[in-house]
Amino acid sequence: MRLNNILRTTASAAVVGAVAFGFAGVAAAQDSQGPTTIDDIIVTAQKREQNLQDVPIVVTSLAAETLQDAGVRDIKDLQILTPGMTVTSTSSEASTTARIRGVGTVGDNPGLESSVGVVIDGVYRSRNSVGFGDLGEMSRIEVLKGPQGTLFGKNTSAGVINIITEAPSFTPGANGEITLGNYGAVGISGSLTGPITDQLAFRLYGARRERDGFYDVNIGDGPRAETDDQNQNFTTLRGQLLWLPNDNTSVRLIADYSQRDEYCCVGVQIRSGPTAAFIDLLATGPGITPPAPGFGALPFSRQAYSNRPTSQDIDDMGVSLEANIDLPSLGGATLTSVTSWRDWNSELAQDIDYTGADIAYRRQDGENGYGVENLTQEFRLAGQNDSFDWLFGLFATTETIDRRDTFYTGADYGSYISFLLTAQLNAATAGLPTPPGAIPISPARIGCFTAPGQTVPQLQGCLYGNPATPPTGIGFVNGQSYRDTYEQTSDSFAIFTNNTWHVTEQLDLTLGLRYTMDEKSLDGHQQNTNNSGNTCAAAVGNAAVIGGALGAGAVPGILGAFCLPFTNAAFNNRTVAESHDDGELSGTVKAAYRINDSILAYVSYARGYKSFGFNMDRVQVANVPVASLFFPSETVDSYEAGVKMTLVDRTLLLNATYFDQTFQDFQLNTFNGVGFTVEPIPELTSRGIDADMMWFTPVEGLSLQGGVTWTDAEYGNFTAADLQVPANFPAASLLPGSRPSFAPEWSASMSVNFDRSIGHGLRAGFSLAGKYMSEYNTGSDLLPFKLQDAFTTLNGRIMVGAEDEGWTLEVWGQNLTDEQYMQVGFNAPLQGTAFQTTQTASGPYAGTYYDPARDTQTYNAFMGQPRTYGATLRFQY
């Protein structure tokens, strides 16, 4: 009786599984057996249990067995099984981004919500980074592609990764595993589950993992001690209770905590520009890869340069409570309540210049990082009858984000800025008359620009070595340059409904609507902490003199070198106080027609919405801080038409969908070499085809799963006048009409899994998972040196164990062919310029464009993981 009640349509899949295990006594609760026919694949993409082939949504459903065989422990591992999906990390593991169909939000800016939402056991994680870590024991993962504008917590404009973990079981069980691998990898994990009473069950999970880094690091000037980077060192704990107080109620309580104490992430040089030789001289050891002939691309390397630590300390904890109550008085409707509290915090150190020279860095010490604390509450009331499935809900969240940002100038900063200024001054004075006996400009003389009360003759005399005007040293002070703090508070409330009308036995119509109200406020304090800002203020005070001596065209570049955001006096003791509120209607309309028992065809329209926000960074235009850090909401209109086929005695799944998505005010977050800025791009379209297959073959224990995504993504044409900040156009000048970053035309995945008895009480098997991606650009500005060629990665494992799965030994490898690829390419800070002032067009497209012949930029990249291999011993009871 209780089982039938709990199996109502809106009960979460995790609770359903737990109850079934508890009352049916199914031993499968502790094993990894997956589905054996397509009818066994159950998803909750519409917040009710449905067979995958009955859901008019593109869903990639991955069972626990498939995830384990592919080595999936966190969301980053998941991409090998999901075509059209990429996951990348940049300057730290706290800056991780998921993208679907070429659309996602670049990391490094906590003011941005995620385009691809992460939901774990019904709880929405507001930032991708907050959802990353050891996921523990998973029941399954569902990847929903396209905007999910109705049901999944806050709205997401590109898709949802819905993770369902294993729930407590009333059948006692225990399992554990020990892993050893290359790069010094050691991992241990285990879990216990079983009844406490006949109404209360528990599950405990814990894991500890360590590994050396994937990069070799030349520490240059020091004081960094670590000679490797991107290591692993974390602990995860997770406890659950499942309470079934009566026939109509289930309550699931989950508490988790994870802690990471690692160092990450250095970048490697993929192209070194003209500044490389001088940086090499500044470092006490070889500080940077020597320039390639003609400043071309460098060979692939995992040799990084970092004189400062890149330590990161990340803590994540939370509690959630889900209750499902059947209401017989309402015709069997079910009331669901999901309450959660989460607290995530990061402390990060960084070598900002990514070289062995001591130019710029960030320290931890509570001064750099960000934290997210939120409280969510969702209520859903749902029911069904022969002709109608209905659902109404409320969702509310309050969230606080605090960011601490600091910047330190190292011992080589003044010398390096002097070098950059000298190059500018040599160019600026190249056409001017030179007095007899003049001395070439040297770094020692550029301090003249910051001497107060200069006249044009005095400045010229200083530059040309007039002994009457002795050179003054440049006025930058080593140490902490600024310490900024930001706090963003956010309150969001939504009402939603999702209903399906079974018009006939073949035709279903679905209507989903959601109205979301968001209110956010930002309070910030920007404060310079040494007198380097005085150097900028003095140079600005001499702007007229500089223009008189060198010409007005030389002034912006010279002042820009003195007044970079981290030494600009205009930011000193500056307060930021902004607030905004917005309401948006989103939702979906779907029509699904079952042609026969094997074929379902559907069409749909969905409206997605991603909230506005504030850019928590120092942003300036022409050395003047921007007045507002606000950026508007992102919206998307998506159309889909698809077919789902279940063939060959319901053992073969073939699905295909055409999608057409148009994004308005796409929130592009890009690094301009000195900081991050968010610029809403007027239009981005993403069109293409998603195709998935799954086959439980006639061969016992052999199954195949895979898919292909073809994507035609493109930015709309726009000019500087179309941007929120027209001065951002130079860095976006390659975008109009181009394919966006991380949007390969082709993406395909395939996994083969084999597992069966071989007699004598033993079983054996193997798995092979592969992912192909055609070429794509890894930089948001689309600079050509950031282009990643097509590549394929392969994961595999061979297994032997007891037939009852009491023990299993696996030998495994990730990236078996040691494919060399980069995750993200980026401009090395202060090391050259990519976008030079070049007038190449007239009319509305006149402006600054990329000229490869004048590209002086050094480019770095965060690389993909190398080949790893090892062995895992599993046991269970």
Residue pairs with C-beta under 8 A, 6 or more apart in sequence:
1 247
2 19
2 23
2 244
2 247
3 19
3 20
3 23
3 24
5 247
5 248
5 326
6 15
6 16
6 19
6 244
6 250
6 324
6 326
7 16
7 19
7 20
7 49
8 324
8 326
8 332
8 334
9 48
9 49
9 334
9 382
9 383
9 384
9 389
10 47
10 48
10 324
10 334
10 336
10 380
10 382
10 391
11 49
11 250
11 324
11 334
11 336
12 44
12 121
12 122
12 164
12 252
12 322
12 324
12 336
13 42
13 43
13 44
13 49
13 139
13 140
13 164
14 121
14 139
14 164
14 165
14 166
14 167
14 252
15 167
15 242
15 250
15 252
15 322
15 324
16 49
17 29
17 139
17 166
17 167
18 29
18 167
18 168
18 169
18 170
18 201
18 242
18 250
18 252
19 242
19 244
19 250
20 26
21 28
21 29
21 169
21 170
21 171
22 169
22 170
22 171
22 195
22 201
22 242
22 244
23 170
25 170
25 171
26 171
27 171
29 166
29 169
29 171
29 173
29 193
30 169
30 171
30 173
30 175
30 193
30 876
30 877
31 805
31 876
32 64
32 65
32 68
32 805
33 65
34 40
34 63
34 64
34 65
34 66
34 703
35 41
35 63
35 696
36 696
37 650
37 651
37 696
38 51
38 52
38 53
38 646
38 650
38 651
38 652
38 653
38 694
38 696
39 51
39 646
39 650
41 51
41 52
41 53
41 61
41 63
41 653
41 694
42 49
42 50
42 51
42 52
43 49
43 50
43 51
43 52
43 55
43 59
43 61
43 140
43 142
44 50
44 142
44 162
44 164
45 55
45 57
45 59
45 142
45 144
45 162
46 55
46 57
46 151
46 498
46 500
46 510
47 151
47 380
47 382
47 391
47 498
48 382
48 384
48 389
48 391
52 59
52 61
52 644
52 653
53 600
53 644
53 646
53 653
53 655
54 592
54 600
56 508
56 510
56 590
56 591
56 592
56 600
56 602
56 604
56 642
57 144
57 145
57 146
57 604
58 144
58 145
58 146
58 640
58 642
58 655
58 657
58 659
58 690
58 692
59 142
59 143
59 144
59 145
60 81
60 82
60 83
60 142
60 143
60 145
60 692
60 707
61 140
61 141
61 142
61 143
62 72
62 78
62 81
62 82
62 140
62 141
62 142
62 143
62 705
63 140
64 137
64 138
64 139
64 140
64 166
65 753
65 755
66 81
66 705
66 751
66 753
67 78
67 81
67 138
67 140
67 141
69 751
69 753
69 767
69 769
69 797
70 77
70 80
70 81
70 751
70 767
70 769
70 795
71 77
71 769
71 795
71 797
71 812
71 814
72 78
72 80
72 81
72 135
72 138
72 141
73 134
73 135
74 132
74 133
74 134
74 135
75 87
75 96
75 98
75 118
75 128
75 131
75 132
75 135
75 161
75 163
76 87
76 89
76 96
76 132
78 85
78 87
78 141
78 143
78 161
79 85
79 86
79 87
79 771
80 749
80 769
80 770
80 771
80 793
80 795
81 705
81 749
81 751
81 769
81 771
82 143
82 707
82 749
83 690
83 692
83 706
83 707
83 708
83 709
83 747
83 748
83 749
83 771
84 100
84 101
84 102
84 145
84 690
84 707
84 709
84 711
84 747
85 98
85 99
85 100
85 143
85 159
85 747
86 98
86 99
86 104
86 742
86 773
87 96
87 97
87 98
87 99
88 96
88 97
88 99
88 107
88 742
88 778
88 823
88 824
88 862
89 95
89 96
89 97
89 107
89 264
89 265
89 823
89 824
89 862
90 96
90 97
90 106
90 107
90 108
90 265
90 823
90 824
90 826
90 862
91 108
91 265
91 348
91 350
91 862
92 264
92 265
92 310
92 312
92 346
92 348
92 350
93 129
93 132
93 260
93 262
93 264
93 265
93 312
93 314
94 107
94 129
94 312
94 314
94 346
94 348
94 369
94 370
95 107
95 108
95 129
96 107
96 128
96 129
96 132
97 104
97 105
97 106
97 107
97 114
97 128
98 104
98 114
98 116
98 118
98 128
98 161
99 115
99 116
99 158
99 742
99 743
100 115
100 116
100 143
100 145
100 146
100 158
100 159
101 145
101 146
101 158
101 159
101 659
101 661
101 686
101 688
101 690
101 709
101 711
101 713
101 743
102 686
102 711
102 713
102 739
102 740
102 742
102 743
102 744
103 115
103 116
103 157
103 158
103 661
103 663
103 666
103 684
103 686
103 713
103 740
103 743
104 114
104 115
104 116
104 158
104 742
105 112
105 113
105 114
105 115
105 116
105 128
105 610
105 667
105 669
106 112
106 668
106 669
106 670
106 780
107 128
107 129
107 669
108 669
108 671
108 676
109 615
109 616
109 617
109 669
109 676
109 678
110 127
110 370
110 372
110 401
110 403
110 488
110 616
111 401
111 488
111 522
111 613
111 614
111 615
111 616
111 629
111 631
111 678
112 613
112 667
112 669
112 678
113 126
113 127
113 154
113 610
113 611
113 613
114 125
114 126
114 127
114 128
114 156
114 610
115 156
115 157
115 158
115 159
115 610
115 634
115 667
116 128
116 156
116 158
116 159
116 160
116 161
117 124
117 125
117 148
117 152
117 153
117 154
117 156
117 159
117 160
117 161
118 124
118 125
118 128
118 130
118 131
118 160
118 161
118 163
119 125
119 152
119 153
119 160
119 161
119 162
119 163
120 131
120 135
120 163
120 165
121 163
121 164
121 165
121 252
121 254
121 320
121 322
122 320
122 322
122 338
122 378
123 153
123 318
123 320
123 338
123 340
123 342
123 376
124 152
124 153
124 154
124 376
124 397
125 131
125 342
126 154
126 372
126 374
126 397
126 399
127 344
127 372
129 344
129 346
130 316
130 342
130 344
130 372
131 161
131 163
133 234
133 236
133 258
133 260
133 316
134 189
134 207
134 209
134 234
134 236
134 258
135 163
135 165
136 165
136 166
136 189
136 191
136 205
136 207
136 236
136 238
137 165
137 166
137 191
137 203
137 205
138 163
138 164
138 165
138 166
139 164
139 165
139 166
139 167
140 164
141 161
141 162
141 163
141 164
142 160
142 161
142 162
142 164
143 159
143 160
143 161
143 162
144 152
144 159
144 160
144 161
144 162
145 159
145 659
145 690
146 158
146 159
146 606
146 608
146 638
146 640
146 659
146 661
147 155
147 156
147 157
147 158
147 159
147 586
147 606
147 607
147 608
147 609
147 636
147 638
147 661
148 155
148 156
148 159
148 160
148 606
148 608
149 155
149 512
149 514
149 586
149 587
149 588
149 606
149 607
149 608
149 609
150 496
150 497
150 498
150 512
150 513
150 514
150 586
150 587
150 588
151 393
151 496
151 498
151 512
151 514
152 160
152 162
153 376
153 378
153 395
153 397
154 395
154 397
154 492
154 494
154 516
154 611
155 514
155 516
155 584
155 586
155 608
155 609
155 610
155 611
156 608
156 610
157 608
157 609
157 610
157 634
157 635
157 636
157 663
158 608
158 636
165 238
166 191
166 193
166 203
167 203
167 240
167 242
167 252
168 193
168 194
168 201
168 202
168 203
168 240
168 241
168 242
168 252
169 193
169 194
169 201
169 203
170 194
170 195
170 198
170 201
171 193
171 194
172 193
172 194
172 195
172 877
173 192
173 193
173 194
173 876
173 877
174 190
174 191
174 192
174 193
174 876
174 877
175 190
175 191
175 874
175 875
175 876
175 877
176 188
176 189
176 190
176 191
176 874
176 875
176 876
177 187
177 188
177 189
177 190
177 872
177 873
177 874
177 875
178 187
178 188
178 872
178 873
179 185
179 186
179 187
179 188
179 209
179 870
179 871
179 872
179 873
180 186
180 870
180 871
181 187
181 211
181 868
181 869
181 870
181 871
182 868
182 869
182 870
183 211
183 212
183 213
183 214
183 868
184 210
184 211
184 212
185 209
185 210
185 211
185 212
185 232
185 868
185 870
186 209
186 210
186 211
187 207
187 208
187 209
187 210
187 872
188 207
188 208
188 209
189 205
189 206
189 207
189 208
189 209
190 205
190 206
190 207
191 203
191 204
191 205
191 206
192 202
192 203
192 204
193 201
193 202
193 203
193 204
194 201
194 202
195 201
196 202
196 241
199 243
199 244
199 245
200 241
200 242
200 243
200 244
201 241
201 242
202 239
202 240
202 241
202 242
203 238
203 239
203 240
203 242
204 238
204 239
204 240
205 236
205 237
205 238
205 239
206 235
206 236
206 237
206 238
207 235
207 236
208 234
208 235
208 236
209 232
209 233
209 234
210 231
210 232
210 233
211 231
211 232
211 233
212 228
212 231
213 226
213 228
213 229
213 230
213 231
213 263
213 264
214 228
214 229
214 230
214 302
214 863
214 865
214 866
215 228
215 229
215 230
215 266
215 268
215 302
215 303
215 304
215 863
216 227
216 228
216 302
216 303
216 304
217 224
217 226
217 227
217 228
217 229
217 266
217 304
217 305
217 306
218 285
218 286
218 287
218 303
218 304
218 305
218 306
218 356
219 225
219 226
219 227
219 285
219 306
219 307
219 356
220 283
220 284
220 285
220 286
220 287
220 305
220 306
220 307
220 355
220 356
220 357
220 358
221 282
221 283
221 284
221 287
221 307
221 356
221 357
221 358
221 410
221 411
221 412
222 284
222 307
223 307
223 308
224 306
224 307
224 308
224 309
224 310
224 351
225 309
226 263
226 309
226 310
229 263
229 264
229 265
229 266
229 304
229 306
229 310
230 262
230 263
230 264
230 265
230 266
231 262
231 263
231 264
232 262
233 260
233 261
233 262
234 258
234 259
234 260
234 261
234 262
235 258
235 259
236 256
236 257
236 258
237 256
237 257
237 258
238 254
238 255
238 256
238 257
239 254
239 255
239 256
240 252
240 253
240 254
240 255
241 251
241 252
241 253
242 250
242 251
242 252
243 250
243 251
243 252
243 253
244 250
244 251
245 251
247 326
248 325
248 326
248 327
248 328
249 323
249 324
249 325
249 326
250 323
250 324
251 321
251 322
251 323
251 324
252 321
252 322
252 323
253 319
253 320
253 321
254 319
254 320
254 321
255 317
255 318
255 319
256 316
256 317
256 318
257 315
257 316
257 317
258 314
258 315
258 316
258 317
259 313
259 314
259 315
259 316
260 312
260 313
260 314
260 315
261 311
261 312
261 313
262 311
262 312
263 309
263 310
263 311
263 312
263 349
264 310
264 312
265 310
265 862
266 304
266 305
266 306
266 310
266 351
266 354
267 304
267 354
267 826
267 828
267 860
267 861
267 862
268 301
268 302
268 303
268 304
268 860
268 861
268 863
269 276
269 288
269 289
269 298
269 301
269 305
269 354
269 828
269 858
269 859
269 860
270 297
270 298
270 785
270 822
270 825
270 859
270 860
270 861
271 292
271 295
271 296
271 297
271 298
271 785
271 857
271 858
271 859
272 288
272 289
272 290
272 291
272 292
272 295
272 298
272 858
273 291
273 295
273 828
273 831
273 832
273 855
273 856
273 857
273 858
274 291
274 295
274 832
274 856
275 419
275 420
275 830
275 831
275 832
275 856
275 858
276 288
276 289
276 290
276 291
276 831
276 858
277 290
277 291
278 416
278 419
279 287
279 288
279 353
279 355
279 356
279 357
279 359
279 416
279 831
280 286
280 287
280 288
280 290
281 287
282 357
282 358
282 359
282 412
282 415
282 416
283 305
283 307
283 355
283 356
283 357
283 412
284 356
285 356
286 356
287 305
287 355
287 356
287 357
288 305
288 355
288 356
288 357
288 858
289 298
289 301
289 303
289 305
292 298
295 855
295 856
297 785
300 820
300 863
302 863
302 866
304 354
305 354
305 355
305 356
306 351
306 354
306 355
306 356
307 351
307 355
307 356
307 357
307 358
307 410
308 349
308 350
308 351
308 358
308 361
308 410
309 349
309 351
310 349
310 350
310 351
311 348
311 349
311 364
312 346
312 347
312 348
312 349
313 346
313 347
313 348
313 364
314 344
314 345
314 346
314 347
315 343
315 344
315 345
315 346
316 342
316 343
316 344
316 345
317 342
317 343
317 344
318 340
318 341
318 342
318 343
319 340
319 341
320 338
320 339
320 340
320 341
321 337
321 338
321 339
321 340
322 336
322 337
322 338
322 339
323 335
323 336
323 337
324 334
324 335
324 336
325 334
325 335
325 336
326 332
326 333
326 334
327 333
327 334
327 335
330 381
330 383
331 383
331 385
332 383
332 384
333 381
333 382
333 383
334 381
334 382
334 383
335 379
335 380
335 381
336 378
336 379
336 380
336 381
336 382
337 377
337 378
337 379
338 376
338 377
338 378
339 376
339 377
339 378
340 374
340 375
340 376
341 374
341 375
341 376
342 372
342 373
342 374
343 371
343 372
343 373
344 371
344 372
344 373
345 369
345 370
345 371
345 372
346 369
346 370
346 371
347 364
347 366
347 368
347 369
348 362
348 364
348 368
348 369
349 361
349 362
349 363
349 364
349 368
350 361
350 362
350 368
351 361
352 359
352 360
352 361
352 362
352 407
352 829
353 359
353 360
353 361
353 828
353 829
353 830
353 831
354 828
354 829
354 860
355 828
355 831
357 410
357 412
357 416
358 410
358 411
358 412
358 413
359 409
359 410
359 412
359 413
359 416
359 830
360 407
360 408
360 409
360 410
360 413
360 566
360 829
360 830
361 408
361 410
362 368
362 406
362 407
362 408
363 406
363 408
366 404
367 404
367 406
367 483
368 404
368 405
368 406
369 403
369 404
370 401
370 402
370 403
370 404
370 616
371 401
371 402
372 399
372 400
372 401
373 399
373 400
374 397
374 398
374 399
374 400
375 397
375 398
375 399
376 395
376 396
376 397
377 394
377 395
377 396
377 397
378 393
378 394
378 395
378 396
379 393
379 394
379 395
380 391
380 392
380 393
381 391
381 392
381 393
382 389
382 390
382 391
382 392
383 389
383 390
384 390
386 502
387 501
387 502
388 499
388 500
388 501
388 502
389 499
389 500
389 502
390 497
390 499
391 497
391 498
391 499
392 495
392 496
392 497
393 495
393 496
393 497
394 493
394 494
394 495
394 496
395 492
395 493
395 494
395 495
395 496
396 491
396 492
396 493
396 494
397 490
397 491
397 492
398 489
398 490
398 491
398 492
399 489
399 490
399 491
399 492
400 487
400 488
400 489
400 490
401 486
401 487
401 488
401 489
401 490
401 616
402 485
402 486
402 487
402 488
403 484
403 485
403 486
403 487
403 488
403 616
404 483
404 484
404 485
405 482
405 483
405 484
405 485
405 486
405 616
405 617
405 618
406 480
406 482
406 483
406 484
407 480
407 481
407 482
407 566
408 479
408 480
408 481
409 476
409 477
409 478
409 479
409 481
409 532
409 566
409 567
410 478
411 478
413 476
413 478
414 473
414 474
414 476
414 478
415 443
416 830
417 474
417 476
417 561
417 562
418 443
418 444
418 446
418 474
419 443
420 561
420 830
421 443
421 446
421 449
421 558
421 561
421 562
422 441
422 442
422 443
422 446
424 554
424 557
424 558
424 561
425 441
425 446
425 463
425 550
425 554
425 558
426 440
426 441
428 550
428 551
428 553
428 554
428 557
428 558
429 441
429 463
429 550
432 550
434 464
435 464
437 465
438 464
438 465
439 464
439 465
441 463
442 471
443 474
444 471
444 473
445 462
445 463
445 465
445 471
446 474
447 471
447 472
447 473
447 474
447 475
448 454
448 458
448 459
448 462
448 463
448 469
448 471
448 472
449 459
449 538
449 539
449 542
449 546
449 558
449 562
450 472
450 474
450 475
450 534
450 535
450 538
450 539
450 542
450 562
451 462
451 472
451 538
451 542
452 538
452 541
452 542
454 542
454 545
455 545
456 545
456 548
456 549
458 469
459 542
459 545
459 546
459 549
460 466
460 549
461 468
461 469
462 469
462 471
463 549
474 535
475 531
475 532
475 534
475 535
475 538
476 532
476 535
476 567
477 530
477 531
477 532
479 529
479 530
480 529
480 530
481 528
481 529
481 530
481 532
481 566
481 567
482 526
482 527
482 528
482 529
482 566
482 571
482 618
483 527
483 529
484 524
484 525
484 526
484 527
484 571
484 618
485 524
485 525
486 522
486 523
486 524
486 576
486 614
486 616
487 522
487 523
487 524
488 520
488 521
488 522
488 523
488 613
488 614
488 616
489 520
489 521
490 518
490 519
490 520
490 611
491 518
491 519
491 520
492 516
492 517
492 518
492 519
492 611
493 516
493 517
494 514
494 515
494 516
494 517
495 514
495 515
496 512
496 513
496 514
496 515
497 511
497 512
497 513
497 514
498 510
498 511
498 512
498 588
499 510
499 511
499 512
500 508
500 509
500 510
501 508
501 509
501 510
501 511
502 508
503 509
505 594
506 593
506 594
506 595
507 591
507 592
507 593
507 594
508 590
508 591
508 592
508 593
508 594
509 589
509 590
509 591
509 592
510 588
510 589
510 590
510 591
510 592
510 604
511 587
511 588
511 589
512 587
512 588
512 589
513 585
513 586
513 587
514 585
514 586
514 587
515 583
515 584
515 585
515 586
516 583
516 584
516 586
516 609
516 611
517 581
517 582
517 583
518 581
518 582
518 583
518 584
518 611
518 612
519 579
519 580
519 581
520 579
520 580
520 581
520 611
520 612
520 613
520 614
521 577
521 578
521 579
521 580
522 576
522 577
522 578
522 579
522 614
522 616
522 629
523 575
523 576
523 577
524 575
524 576
524 577
524 616
524 629
525 573
525 574
525 575
525 576
526 571
526 572
526 573
526 574
526 575
526 576
526 618
526 625
527 571
527 572
527 573
527 574
528 567
528 569
528 571
528 572
528 573
532 567
533 567
533 568
533 569
533 571
533 572
534 569
535 562
535 567
536 559
536 562
536 563
536 567
536 568
536 569
536 570
536 623
537 569
539 546
539 558
539 559
539 562
539 563
540 559
540 562
540 563
540 569
540 623
543 555
543 559
546 554
546 555
546 558
546 559
547 554
547 555
550 558
556 622
556 623
559 623
560 623
563 569
563 570
563 623
564 674
564 830
565 571
565 618
565 619
565 620
565 674
565 675
566 618
566 674
568 618
568 620
568 623
568 625
570 620
570 623
570 624
570 625
571 618
571 620
571 625
574 625
576 629
578 614
578 628
578 629
578 630
580 612
580 630
582 611
582 612
582 633
584 609
584 633
584 635
585 607
586 606
586 607
586 608
586 609
587 606
587 607
588 604
588 605
588 606
588 607
589 604
589 605
590 602
590 603
590 604
590 605
591 602
591 603
591 604
592 600
592 601
592 602
593 600
593 601
593 602
594 600
595 601
597 646
598 645
598 646
598 647
598 650
599 643
599 644
599 645
599 646
600 643
600 644
600 645
601 641
601 642
601 643
601 644
602 640
602 641
602 642
602 643
602 644
603 639
603 640
603 641
603 642
604 638
604 639
604 640
604 641
605 637
605 638
605 639
605 640
606 636
606 637
606 638
606 640
607 635
607 636
607 637
607 638
608 635
608 636
608 638
609 633
609 634
609 635
609 636
610 633
610 634
610 635
610 667
611 633
612 630
612 631
612 632
612 633
613 630
613 631
613 667
613 678
614 629
614 630
614 631
615 629
615 630
615 631
615 676
615 677
615 678
616 629
617 629
617 675
617 676
617 677
618 625
618 675
619 625
619 626
619 629
619 675
619 677
620 626
621 725
621 727
622 727
626 725
631 667
631 678
631 679
631 680
631 724
632 665
632 680
632 724
633 665
634 663
634 664
634 665
634 666
634 667
634 680
635 663
635 664
635 665
636 661
636 662
636 663
636 664
637 661
637 662
638 659
638 660
638 661
638 662
639 659
639 660
639 661
640 657
640 658
640 659
640 660
641 657
641 658
642 655
642 656
642 657
642 658
642 690
643 655
643 656
643 657
644 653
644 654
644 655
645 652
645 653
645 654
645 655
646 652
646 653
647 653
647 654
648 695
651 695
651 696
651 697
651 698
652 693
652 694
652 695
652 696
653 692
653 693
653 694
653 695
654 691
654 692
654 693
655 690
655 691
655 692
655 693
656 689
656 690
656 691
656 692
657 689
657 690
657 691
658 687
658 688
658 689
659 686
659 687
659 688
659 689
659 690
660 685
660 687
661 685
661 686
661 687
662 683
662 684
662 685
663 683
663 684
663 685
663 686
664 682
664 683
665 680
665 681
665 682
666 680
666 681
666 683
666 684
667 678
667 680
668 678
668 679
668 680
668 681
668 732
668 735
668 780
669 676
669 677
669 678
669 780
670 676
670 677
670 679
670 731
670 732
670 780
670 781
671 780
671 826
671 827
672 731
672 827
673 827
673 828
673 829
673 830
673 833
673 857
674 829
674 830
677 725
677 728
679 723
679 724
679 725
679 728
679 732
680 723
680 724
681 715
681 716
681 718
681 732
681 735
682 716
682 718
682 722
682 723
683 715
683 716
683 718
684 713
684 714
684 715
684 716
684 740
685 713
685 714
685 716
686 711
686 712
686 713
686 743
687 711
687 712
687 713
688 709
688 710
688 711
688 712
688 713
689 708
689 709
689 710
690 707
690 708
690 709
691 707
691 708
691 709
692 706
692 707
693 704
693 705
693 706
693 707
694 703
694 704
694 705
695 703
695 704
695 705
696 703
697 703
697 704
699 754
700 756
701 754
701 755
701 756
701 765
702 752
702 753
702 754
702 756
703 752
703 753
703 754
704 750
704 751
704 752
704 753
705 750
705 751
705 753
706 748
706 749
706 750
706 751
707 748
707 749
708 746
708 747
708 748
709 746
709 747
709 748
710 745
710 746
711 743
711 744
711 745
711 746
711 747
712 745
713 739
713 740
713 743
714 737
714 738
714 739
714 740
715 735
715 736
715 737
715 738
715 739
715 740
716 736
716 737
717 736
717 737
718 735
718 736
719 729
719 736
719 844
719 845
719 847
720 726
720 727
720 729
720 847
721 844
723 729
723 732
729 847
729 848
730 835
730 847
730 848
731 781
731 835
732 781
733 835
733 847
733 848
733 849
733 850
734 781
734 782
734 783
734 850
735 781
735 782
738 782
739 745
739 776
739 777
740 777
740 782
741 776
741 777
741 778
741 779
741 780
741 782
741 786
742 776
742 777
742 778
743 776
744 773
744 774
744 775
744 776
744 790
745 774
745 776
746 772
746 773
746 774
747 771
747 772
747 773
747 774
748 771
748 772
749 769
749 770
749 771
749 772
750 769
750 770
751 767
751 768
751 769
751 770
752 766
752 767
752 768
752 769
753 765
753 766
753 767
754 765
754 766
754 767
755 763
755 764
755 765
755 799
756 763
756 764
756 765
757 763
757 803
758 764
761 802
761 803
761 804
762 800
762 801
762 802
762 803
763 799
763 800
763 801
763 802
763 803
763 805
764 799
764 800
764 801
765 798
765 799
766 796
766 797
766 798
766 799
767 795
767 796
767 797
767 799
768 794
768 795
768 796
769 794
769 795
769 796
770 792
770 793
770 794
770 795
771 792
771 793
772 790
772 791
772 792
773 790
773 791
773 792
774 790
775 787
775 788
775 789
775 790
776 787
776 788
777 783
777 784
777 786
777 787
777 788
777 825
778 786
778 787
778 788
778 822
778 823
778 824
778 825
778 861
779 786
779 824
779 825
779 826
779 827
781 827
781 834
783 825
783 827
783 834
783 850
783 855
783 857
783 859
784 852
785 825
785 855
785 857
785 859
786 822
786 824
786 825
786 826
786 859
786 861
787 825
788 821
788 822
788 825
789 821
791 819
791 820
791 821
792 817
792 819
793 815
793 817
793 819
793 821
793 864
794 815
794 816
794 817
795 812
795 813
795 814
795 815
795 816
796 812
796 813
796 816
797 810
797 811
797 812
797 813
798 810
798 811
798 812
799 808
799 809
799 810
799 811
800 808
800 809
801 807
801 808
801 809
801 874
802 808
805 876
806 875
806 876
806 877
807 873
807 874
807 875
808 873
808 874
808 875
809 871
809 872
809 873
809 874
810 871
810 872
810 873
810 874
811 869
811 870
811 871
812 869
812 870
812 871
812 872
813 867
813 868
813 869
814 865
814 867
814 868
814 869
815 864
815 865
815 866
815 867
815 868
816 867
816 869
817 867
818 866
818 867
819 864
820 863
820 864
821 863
821 864
822 861
822 862
822 863
822 864
823 861
823 862
823 863
823 864
824 861
824 862
825 859
825 860
825 861
826 859
826 860
826 861
826 862
827 834
827 857
827 858
827 859
827 860
828 857
828 858
828 859
828 860
831 857
831 858
832 855
832 856
832 857
832 858
833 855
833 856
833 857
834 850
834 855
834 856
834 857
835 848
835 849
835 850
836 848
836 851
836 854
836 855
837 848
838 848
838 849
838 851
838 854
839 846
839 847
840 849
840 851
841 847
841 849
